[in-house]
Amino acid sequence: MKRTVSIILSLLALVSCSRSNKALLPSVSGKAGEVLVVIEKNAWEGSVGNATRDLLACDCPWFLMREPLYTLANVSPSGFGDIFKVHRNIVIFDISPMVAESGVRFLQDAWATPQAIVKVSAPDDETAVSLVRENGKKITAFIEQAERDRVIRNTLRYEERSLAPRVNKIFGGYLHFPTGFQFKKQASDFIWIADEKQYTIQGVFVYRFPAVGNDADFSRENLIFNRNEVLQRNVPGMFENTYMTTAKIPEPTVEFVKYRDRGFAQLRGYWDVVNDYMGGPFVSHAFYSPDGQYVVVCEAFVYAPKYDKRQYLRQTESLLYSWEWAKPAEGAAAAAN
């Protein structure tokens, strides 16, 4: 019995120590969307660097204007000192004949928090290139998730708490919005919330439409058809006979995504305004309501004609991942209000 108690106390001490050490870590540095690549100069200027740039600095696939997926900076391993170790996203290459086991490792919060670290170990450049290409989707997904989690973390810290209950009252679930977002419009099956500044708009729509109950609910054609119907009714342009719709070029794409046990159809594309010249990127998540009677859609869109749009969209899109279905007590409170 004494030994059991001793083991439990030891485990609790280890957990407490781990939490304490993490609490003592400094906050990450670097701008959102930046990745620091730790690599020898000859590898960076050669095939390994090319493969890394092809993966992380390629053009954002959903933008009309060219913008890199991430902004890259590089430093040699010998120069990788304390000032660089607190960067938000780090990709470290360990390329040496002494490497015993090749592979890609994903680490968090080694020198700062919340930090994402990818370590690529290989005996030679050729193997390192193969690892980058074979694990490309995992690497980008890991970094993207880290960027997204930071947005959600800051959103919860500086939340505009008046907005989630309004969404919950209509849809039985809600998103979290940071300070700066304000209520714009509400209808029976539609709500519009946005952060509007002089030259930028970061907006979120939440709406729903009746479900058929089969795969057609999440087909690209059905999602676009219902999107256009909802936007024509609810999102007018600046002038008479103008309203938001879905641009045909570039052609919207649909991908089915699983995120923390919640599946949804992700539609990406461009929006524009009928009889006007406004436009920008959007992304939406479509999923069934708990009773299966509706398809609920959460959509993020951006209007920033004077600026690069990558980070504006990434910030707004991250809010979609904060969706929560209301607990019974929350649902009852929303109905009462």
C-alpha positions in Angstrom: 0.0 0.0 0.0 2.8 2.4 0.9 4.6 1.6 -2.3 1.4 2.3 -4.3 0.9 5.6 -2.6 4.5 6.5 -3.3 4.2 5.7 -7.0 1.0 7.8 -7.3 2.7 10.7 -5.5 5.7 10.4 -7.8 3.5 10.5 -10.9 1.6 13.5 -9.6 4.9 15.2 -9.0 6.1 14.5 -12.5 2.8 15.9 -14.0 3.0 19.0 -11.7 6.7 19.5 -12.7 5.8 19.2 -16.4 3.0 21.7 -16.1 5.3 24.0 -14.1 8.1 23.8 -16.7 5.6 24.6 -19.5 4.3 27.6 -17.6 7.8 28.9 -17.3 8.4 28.8 -21.0 8.5 32.2 -22.8 5.8 33.1 -25.4 6.7 32.4 -29.0 8.2 35.1 -31.2 7.8 35.8 -34.9 4.9 36.9 -37.1 1.9 34.8 -37.8 2.5 32.7 -40.9 6.3 32.6 -40.5 8.4 29.4 -40.5 12.0 29.3 -39.4 14.1 26.7 -41.2 17.2 25.5 -39.4 19.5 24.0 -42.1 23.1 24.1 -43.4 23.7 26.7 -46.1 24.7 24.2 -48.8 21.5 22.2 -48.2 19.3 25.3 -48.1 20.8 26.4 -51.5 20.4 22.9 -52.9 17.8 20.2 -53.4 16.6 20.1 -49.8 16.0 23.9 -49.7 14.1 23.6 -53.0 11.9 20.8 -51.7 11.2 22.8 -48.6 10.3 26.0 -50.5 8.1 24.0 -52.9 6.2 22.7 -49.9 6.0 25.7 -47.5 6.5 28.7 -49.8 4.3 27.6 -52.7 1.5 29.8 -53.9 -1.6 29.7 -51.7 -3.9 27.5 -53.9 -7.1 29.4 -53.2 -5.9 33.0 -54.0 -6.1 34.8 -57.4 -3.0 36.9 -56.6 0.3 35.1 -55.8 1.0 34.8 -52.1 3.2 32.2 -50.4 1.6 29.7 -48.1 4.2 30.6 -45.4 6.9 33.2 -45.1 10.3 31.4 -44.7 13.5 32.5 -42.9 16.5 30.3 -42.5 19.4 30.0 -40.1 22.3 27.5 -39.9 22.4 25.0 -37.0 25.5 26.8 -35.6 23.6 30.1 -35.5 20.5 28.6 -34.0 20.8 30.3 -30.6 18.3 31.3 -27.9 16.9 34.2 -29.9 15.8 31.8 -32.6 14.7 28.9 -30.4 11.5 30.8 -29.3 10.2 31.2 -32.8 6.6 30.0 -33.3 7.2 27.5 -36.1 10.5 25.8 -36.6 11.6 23.1 -39.1 15.0 21.6 -38.2 17.0 19.5 -40.6 19.6 17.1 -39.1 21.4 15.8 -42.2 24.5 13.7 -41.4 25.9 10.2 -42.1 25.8 9.8 -38.3 22.0 9.8 -38.3 21.0 6.3 -37.2 17.3 6.6 -37.9 15.7 8.6 -40.7 12.3 10.2 -40.1 10.1 13.2 -39.4 9.2 14.1 -35.8 6.6 16.5 -34.7 7.2 18.3 -31.4 5.5 21.0 -29.4 6.7 23.6 -26.9 10.3 22.7 -26.6 11.7 26.2 -26.0 8.6 28.4 -26.0 4.8 28.2 -26.0 2.7 27.6 -28.1 5.4 26.3 -30.4 5.4 23.8 -33.4 8.6 22.1 -34.3 9.2 19.7 -37.2 12.5 17.7 -37.1 13.7 16.0 -40.3 16.5 13.5 -39.7 18.3 11.9 -42.7 21.8 10.6 -43.5 22.0 12.5 -46.8 20.3 15.2 -48.9 18.5 12.7 -51.1 16.8 11.0 -48.2 15.9 14.4 -46.6 14.2 15.4 -49.9 12.2 12.2 -50.0 11.1 12.7 -46.4 9.9 16.2 -47.1 7.9 15.1 -50.1 6.5 12.0 -48.5 5.4 13.8 -45.4 4.5 17.1 -47.0 0.8 17.0 -46.1 1.5 16.0 -42.5 4.1 18.8 -42.1 1.8 21.6 -43.5 -1.2 20.3 -41.6 0.9 20.3 -38.3 2.0 23.9 -38.9 -1.4 25.0 -40.0 -3.0 23.5 -37.0 -0.5 25.3 -34.7 -1.3 28.6 -36.4 -5.1 27.9 -36.1 -4.8 27.0 -32.4 -3.0 30.2 -31.6 -5.8 32.2 -33.1 -8.4 30.2 -31.2 -6.4 30.6 -28.0 -6.2 34.4 -28.4 -9.9 34.5 -29.3 -10.9 32.7 -26.1 -8.6 35.1 -24.1 -10.1 38.2 -25.7 -13.6 37.0 -26.6 -16.5 39.2 -27.5 -18.9 37.2 -25.3 -22.1 38.8 -26.5 -22.0 37.1 -29.9 -21.9 33.3 -29.2 -25.3 33.4 -27.4 -27.0 35.0 -30.5 -25.6 32.3 -32.8 -26.6 29.6 -30.2 -30.2 30.8 -30.0 -30.8 30.1 -33.7 -28.5 27.1 -34.4 -28.1 25.3 -31.1 -24.3 25.8 -31.3 -21.9 28.6 -31.6 -18.5 30.0 -32.6 -16.2 32.1 -30.5 -15.3 35.6 -31.8 -12.5 37.9 -30.6 -13.0 41.5 -29.7 -13.6 43.7 -32.8 -16.2 41.4 -34.3 -19.7 42.9 -34.2 -23.2 41.7 -35.0 -24.4 42.7 -38.5 -27.6 40.9 -39.4 -29.9 38.2 -38.3 -32.7 36.3 -40.1 -34.6 33.1 -39.2 -31.8 30.8 -40.6 -29.0 33.2 -41.0 -26.6 35.3 -39.0 -23.8 37.7 -40.1 -20.9 38.8 -37.8 -17.9 40.8 -39.0 -14.9 42.9 -38.1 -15.0 45.8 -40.5 -12.2 48.3 -40.7 -11.5 51.1 -43.2 -9.9 48.9 -45.8 -10.6 45.3 -44.7 -13.6 43.1 -43.8 -13.3 39.8 -42.0 -16.7 38.3 -42.0 -18.5 35.2 -40.8 -21.9 33.8 -41.9 -23.7 31.0 -40.2 -26.8 29.6 -42.0 -28.6 26.4 -42.6 -30.8 24.7 -45.2 -33.0 21.6 -45.1 -31.1 18.3 -45.5 -32.0 15.6 -48.0 -30.2 13.0 -46.0 -27.8 11.6 -48.5 -24.4 12.4 -50.2 -26.1 15.1 -52.3 -26.3 17.3 -49.3 -22.5 17.9 -49.4 -22.0 17.9 -53.2 -20.3 21.0 -54.6 -23.3 21.8 -56.7 -25.7 21.7 -53.7 -23.5 23.7 -51.4 -23.0 26.4 -54.0 -26.7 26.5 -55.0 -27.8 26.9 -51.3 -25.0 29.4 -50.6 -26.1 31.6 -53.5 -29.8 31.4 -52.5 -28.9 32.4 -48.9 -26.5 35.2 -49.9 -28.9 36.7 -52.5 -31.6 37.1 -49.8 -29.3 38.3 -47.0 -26.2 40.0 -48.3 -26.9 43.0 -50.5 -24.2 45.0 -52.2 -23.7 48.7 -52.0 -26.1 49.5 -54.9 -29.5 48.5 -56.1 -29.7 45.0 -57.7 -26.3 43.9 -56.3 -25.7 41.0 -53.9 -22.9 38.6 -52.9 -22.6 35.3 -54.8 -20.1 32.6 -55.7 -17.6 33.3 -58.4 -17.2 30.7 -61.1 -13.5 31.4 -61.6 -11.5 30.0 -59.9 -13.7 26.9 -59.7 -14.7 26.2 -56.0 -13.3 23.0 -54.5 -14.8 20.6 -51.9 -12.8 18.6 -49.4 -14.1 16.3 -46.6 -12.3 17.0 -43.3 -12.3 15.4 -39.9 -11.3 17.6 -37.0 -11.5 16.5 -33.4 -14.2 13.9 -34.0 -16.3 16.3 -36.1 -16.6 15.8 -39.8 -17.5 18.5 -42.3 -17.4 19.4 -46.0 -15.0 22.2 -46.6 -15.8 24.5 -49.6 -13.2 26.9 -50.8 -13.6 29.5 -53.5 -14.0 33.2 -54.4 -17.0 35.4 -53.7 -18.0 38.3 -55.9 -20.9 40.8 -56.1 -23.4 40.6 -58.9 -23.4 43.9 -61.0 -20.4 45.2 -59.0 -16.6 44.7 -58.7 -16.1 43.5 -55.2 -14.7 40.1 -54.4 -12.4 38.0 -52.2 -11.7 34.5 -50.9 -14.0 32.4 -48.7 -14.1 29.0 -47.0 -17.0 27.3 -45.5 -17.6 24.2 -43.2 -20.9 22.3 -43.8 -22.2 19.6 -41.4 -25.4 18.1 -40.2 -27.4 19.4 -37.3 -27.6 16.9 -34.4 -31.1 15.8 -35.5 -30.0 15.5 -39.2 -32.8 17.8 -40.4 -30.5 20.6 -41.5 -27.1 21.2 -43.1 -25.4 23.9 -41.0 -22.8 26.1 -42.7 -20.2 28.3 -41.0 -18.4 30.5 -43.5 -15.4 32.9 -43.3 -14.8 35.5 -46.0 -12.3 38.3 -46.5 -12.3 41.6 -48.3 -8.9 43.3 -48.4 -8.3 44.9 -51.8 -5.3 46.8 -50.7 -3.5 44.0 -48.8 -2.3 40.4 -49.1 -5.1 38.2 -47.9 -3.4 35.1 -46.6 -3.3 36.1 -42.9 -6.7 37.8 -42.9 -8.3 34.6 -44.2 -6.3 32.3 -42.0 -7.4 34.3 -38.9 -11.0 34.3 -39.9 -11.0 30.7 -41.1 -9.6 29.6 -37.7 -12.8 30.8 -36.0 -14.8 28.2 -37.8 -12.8 25.5 -36.0 -14.1 26.8 -32.7 -17.6 25.6 -33.4 -19.3 23.9 -30.4 -22.7 22.3 -30.0 -24.5 23.7 -27.0 -24.8 21.6 -23.9 -28.3 21.1 -22.6 -28.1 23.8 -20.0 -26.8 26.3 -22.6 -29.6 25.4 -25.1 -32.2 25.9 -22.4 -30.7 29.3 -21.5 -30.7 30.4 -25.1 -34.3 29.3 -25.6 -35.3 31.3 -22.5 -33.7 34.4 -23.9 
